[in-house]
Amino acid sequence: TFKTMATFMPPPPAATFLAFHPQDNNIIAIGMDDSTIQIYNVRVDEVKSKLKGHSKRITGLAFSNVLNVLVSSGADAQLCVWNTDGWEKQKSKVLQIPQGRSTGAFSDTRVQFHQDQVHFLVVHETQLAIYETTKLECMKQWPVRESSAPITHATFSCDSQLIYASFMDATICVFSSANLRLRCRVSPSVYLPASLSNSNVHPLVIAAHPQESNMFAVGLSDGGVHIFEPLESEGKWGVAPPPENGSASAVTATPSVASDQPQR
């Protein structure tokens, strides 16, 4: 019916991220612009806990229903793990920013749990990383090279086997989540019309199809939405990116892969 069920917690501060508790949809974790996280119970219209551990606005929240924890991330590039029983902070860690990279003042850090509910993806403009939750340990990292465009967004595929990532230069990359190896790169010229080739149009958000693991959509800064799937003849994102057609600018515009990657 799309009727408003409840209205609560008017700003300021503004809510900057929301996540429902996986076992009780009356409980919402609300990340705030003032760096706190409010644990709100809709049924009784009450803030049950106020979590303090970040120094800038909250930009990501993710629950694990296996470990009974909430992972939070903020514009301070910090990760925190909270126990959902008593809402105590268990661990925190600041992201390792790749050498030579500076981050913007408004750089978001996002988190998303793997299907196993033990590992999670961290998305930052300077890197993709896979963390193990209990030790808050970085298992794999894919840093963006200094000369390359920053990451704008990334997400797991619905089966968590792939990671789809978009970049400020409108490039889109597909990675294997197990090792963060590049599987496929989609050049902007593949999906952006020629009239936009020299514009600043780029993907702001990327979303995986909930059932089709090889399908995803991107939302662009000009309001456009594009849906991607592999060629029918190939069936999956597993082919090496084709060489650019002699355009030096196209080559330099693509994000570099980490040093252990084979040349494509």
C-alpha positions as CSV (number, residue, x, y, z in Angstrom):
1,T,0.0,0.0,0.0
2,F,3.0,2.3,0.4
3,K,1.5,4.0,3.4
4,T,3.7,5.7,5.9
5,M,3.8,3.4,9.0
6,A,5.8,5.6,11.3
7,T,7.7,8.8,11.3
8,F,10.5,9.3,13.9
9,M,13.8,11.0,14.7
10,P,13.5,14.2,12.7
11,P,16.9,15.8,11.8
12,P,19.2,17.2,12.9
13,P,21.3,15.1,12.9
14,A,20.4,13.6,9.6
15,A,20.2,9.8,9.2
16,T,22.9,8.8,6.7
17,F,22.5,5.0,6.6
18,L,19.9,2.4,7.7
19,A,19.9,-1.3,8.2
20,F,17.2,-3.6,9.6
21,H,18.1,-6.2,12.2
22,P,17.9,-9.6,10.3
23,Q,16.0,-11.4,13.1
24,D,13.7,-8.6,14.2
25,N,12.5,-6.1,11.7
26,N,11.2,-3.9,14.5
27,I,14.8,-3.0,15.2
28,I,16.7,-0.6,12.9
29,A,20.3,0.5,13.1
30,I,20.4,4.1,12.1
31,G,23.7,5.7,11.2
32,M,23.8,9.4,11.8
33,D,25.5,12.5,10.4
34,D,27.0,13.2,13.9
35,S,28.9,9.8,13.8
36,T,26.6,7.9,16.2
37,I,24.6,4.8,15.5
38,Q,21.0,4.8,17.0
39,I,19.5,1.4,17.7
40,Y,15.8,2.1,17.3
41,N,12.8,-0.1,18.1
42,V,9.9,0.8,15.9
43,R,7.3,-1.1,17.9
44,V,7.9,0.9,21.1
45,D,9.1,4.1,19.4
46,E,12.3,4.2,21.5
47,V,16.0,4.4,21.0
48,K,17.4,1.4,22.8
49,S,21.1,2.1,22.4
50,K,23.3,4.9,21.1
51,L,26.6,3.6,19.8
52,K,29.7,5.8,19.8
53,G,32.9,4.9,18.1
54,H,33.3,6.8,14.9
55,S,34.5,10.4,14.4
56,K,32.6,11.2,11.2
57,R,29.3,10.4,9.7
58,I,28.2,6.8,9.3
59,T,28.3,5.6,5.7
60,G,27.8,1.8,6.0
61,L,26.0,-0.7,8.3
62,A,25.7,-4.5,7.9
63,F,24.4,-7.2,10.2
64,S,25.7,-10.8,10.4
65,N,22.9,-13.1,11.6
66,V,25.5,-15.9,12.0
67,L,27.9,-14.0,14.3
68,N,25.3,-11.8,15.9
69,V,27.2,-8.6,15.2
70,L,26.8,-5.3,13.4
71,V,29.6,-3.9,11.3
72,S,29.7,-0.2,10.8
73,S,31.9,2.0,8.6
74,G,32.2,5.8,8.4
75,A,33.6,8.7,6.5
76,D,36.5,8.5,9.0
77,A,37.6,5.3,7.1
78,Q,37.1,3.3,10.3
79,L,35.5,-0.1,10.8
80,C,33.7,-1.1,14.0
81,V,32.2,-4.4,15.1
82,W,29.4,-4.3,17.7
83,N,27.8,-7.2,19.5
84,T,24.1,-7.2,18.9
85,D,23.2,-8.7,22.3
86,G,24.4,-5.8,24.4
87,W,25.6,-3.5,21.7
88,E,29.1,-3.3,23.1
89,K,32.0,-2.5,20.7
90,Q,34.1,-5.6,20.1
91,K,36.8,-4.3,17.7
92,S,37.7,-1.4,15.6
93,K,40.2,-0.7,12.9
94,V,41.2,2.1,10.5
95,L,41.4,1.3,6.8
96,Q,44.9,1.1,5.4
97,I,44.9,3.7,2.7
98,P,47.2,2.6,-0.2
99,Q,50.5,4.5,-0.3
100,G,50.4,7.6,-2.4
101,R,46.7,7.9,-2.3
102,S,44.9,10.8,-0.6
103,T,41.2,10.6,0.2
104,G,38.5,13.2,-0.3
105,A,36.9,14.9,2.7
106,F,33.6,13.2,1.9
107,S,34.9,9.8,1.0
108,D,32.4,7.0,2.0
109,T,33.4,3.6,3.3
110,R,30.7,0.9,2.7
111,V,30.4,-2.6,4.1
112,Q,28.5,-5.7,2.9
113,F,28.5,-9.2,4.2
114,H,29.5,-12.2,2.1
115,Q,26.9,-14.9,1.8
116,D,28.8,-16.9,4.5
117,Q,28.0,-14.1,7.0
118,V,31.6,-14.3,8.3
119,H,33.5,-12.2,5.7
120,F,32.6,-8.8,4.5
121,L,33.4,-6.5,1.6
122,V,34.8,-3.0,2.3
123,V,34.4,-0.5,-0.5
124,H,36.4,2.8,-0.4
125,E,37.4,5.1,-3.2
126,T,41.0,3.8,-2.8
127,Q,40.4,0.1,-2.5
128,L,38.3,-3.0,-2.4
129,A,39.0,-5.3,0.6
130,I,37.7,-8.5,2.1
131,Y,37.7,-8.7,5.9
132,E,37.2,-11.6,8.4
133,T,34.8,-10.3,11.0
134,T,35.8,-12.0,14.3
135,K,39.4,-10.8,14.1
136,L,38.6,-7.8,11.9
137,E,41.5,-8.9,9.8
138,C,42.0,-7.8,6.1
139,M,42.2,-11.1,4.1
140,K,42.5,-9.6,0.6
141,Q,42.9,-6.1,-0.8
142,W,42.7,-4.6,-4.3
143,P,44.2,-1.1,-4.1
144,V,43.5,1.5,-6.8
145,R,46.7,2.9,-8.2
146,E,47.6,6.5,-7.8
147,S,47.1,7.4,-11.5
148,S,43.7,5.6,-11.7
149,A,40.2,6.8,-11.2
150,P,38.7,6.3,-7.7
151,I,36.0,3.6,-7.0
152,T,32.5,5.1,-6.8
153,H,30.6,1.9,-5.6
154,A,30.8,-1.9,-5.5
155,T,28.7,-4.8,-4.5
156,F,28.7,-8.6,-4.3
157,S,26.8,-10.6,-6.9
158,C,23.8,-12.4,-5.4
159,D,25.8,-15.6,-4.8
160,S,28.8,-13.6,-3.4
161,Q,31.1,-15.2,-6.0
162,L,31.7,-11.9,-7.9
163,I,32.2,-8.3,-7.1
164,Y,30.9,-5.6,-9.4
165,A,32.7,-2.3,-9.1
166,S,32.3,1.1,-10.8
167,F,34.8,3.9,-11.2
168,M,34.8,7.7,-11.5
169,D,36.0,7.4,-15.2
170,A,32.8,5.3,-15.9
171,T,34.7,2.0,-16.2
172,I,33.1,-1.0,-14.6
173,C,35.1,-4.0,-13.4
174,V,34.1,-7.6,-12.4
175,F,36.2,-9.3,-9.9
176,S,36.3,-12.8,-8.4
177,S,35.5,-12.4,-4.7
178,A,37.7,-15.3,-3.6
179,N,40.9,-13.6,-4.6
180,L,39.9,-10.1,-5.9
181,R,41.3,-10.9,-9.3
182,L,40.0,-9.0,-12.3
183,R,37.8,-11.1,-14.5
184,C,36.3,-8.5,-16.9
185,R,36.5,-4.8,-17.6
186,V,33.7,-2.9,-19.3
187,S,34.9,0.3,-21.0
188,P,32.7,3.4,-20.9
189,S,32.4,3.3,-24.7
190,V,30.5,0.0,-24.5
191,Y,27.5,1.5,-22.8
192,L,27.8,5.3,-22.9
193,P,26.6,7.1,-26.1
194,A,29.3,9.0,-28.0
195,S,27.7,12.3,-27.0
196,L,28.6,11.6,-23.3
197,S,32.2,10.2,-24.0
198,N,33.9,13.5,-22.9
199,S,31.4,14.4,-20.1
200,N,31.7,13.7,-16.4
201,V,28.9,11.1,-16.4
202,H,29.8,8.2,-14.2
203,P,28.1,5.4,-12.2
204,L,27.1,6.5,-8.7
205,V,25.6,3.2,-7.5
206,I,25.8,-0.5,-8.6
207,A,23.2,-3.1,-7.7
208,A,23.3,-6.9,-8.2
209,H,20.3,-8.8,-9.5
210,P,18.8,-10.8,-6.5
211,Q,18.6,-14.1,-8.4
212,E,20.8,-13.9,-11.6
213,S,24.4,-13.9,-10.4
214,N,25.8,-12.5,-13.6
215,M,23.4,-9.6,-13.9
216,F,23.8,-6.1,-12.4
217,A,22.6,-2.6,-12.9
218,V,24.3,0.8,-12.6
219,G,22.8,4.2,-11.8
220,L,24.5,7.1,-13.5
221,S,25.1,10.6,-12.3
222,D,22.9,11.9,-15.1
223,G,20.0,9.8,-13.9
224,G,20.4,7.0,-16.4
225,V,20.2,3.4,-15.5
226,H,21.9,0.6,-17.4
227,I,21.5,-3.2,-16.9
228,F,24.4,-5.5,-17.7
229,E,24.7,-9.2,-18.4
230,P,27.4,-11.2,-20.2
231,L,27.0,-12.1,-23.9
232,E,24.7,-15.1,-24.4
233,S,27.5,-16.9,-26.1
234,E,29.8,-16.7,-23.0
235,G,27.2,-16.9,-20.2
236,K,29.5,-15.4,-17.5
237,W,31.9,-12.7,-16.8
238,G,35.1,-14.7,-17.3
239,V,36.8,-13.4,-20.4
240,A,39.8,-11.1,-20.5
241,P,38.9,-7.5,-21.4
242,P,39.5,-7.0,-25.1
243,P,42.3,-4.7,-26.1
244,E,41.4,-1.1,-26.7
245,N,41.2,-0.1,-30.3
246,G,44.4,1.9,-30.4
247,S,43.1,4.8,-28.3
248,A,45.8,5.8,-25.8
249,S,43.3,7.9,-23.8
250,A,41.0,4.8,-23.4
251,V,43.9,2.8,-22.1
252,T,45.0,5.3,-19.5
253,A,41.4,5.8,-18.4
254,T,41.0,2.2,-17.2
255,P,41.7,1.4,-13.6
256,S,45.0,-0.4,-13.1
257,V,45.0,-3.8,-11.4
258,A,47.2,-4.8,-8.5
259,S,50.8,-5.6,-9.2
260,D,50.2,-9.4,-8.9
261,Q,47.7,-9.3,-11.7
262,P,48.7,-10.7,-15.1
263,Q,48.6,-8.2,-17.9
264,R,45.3,-8.2,-19.9
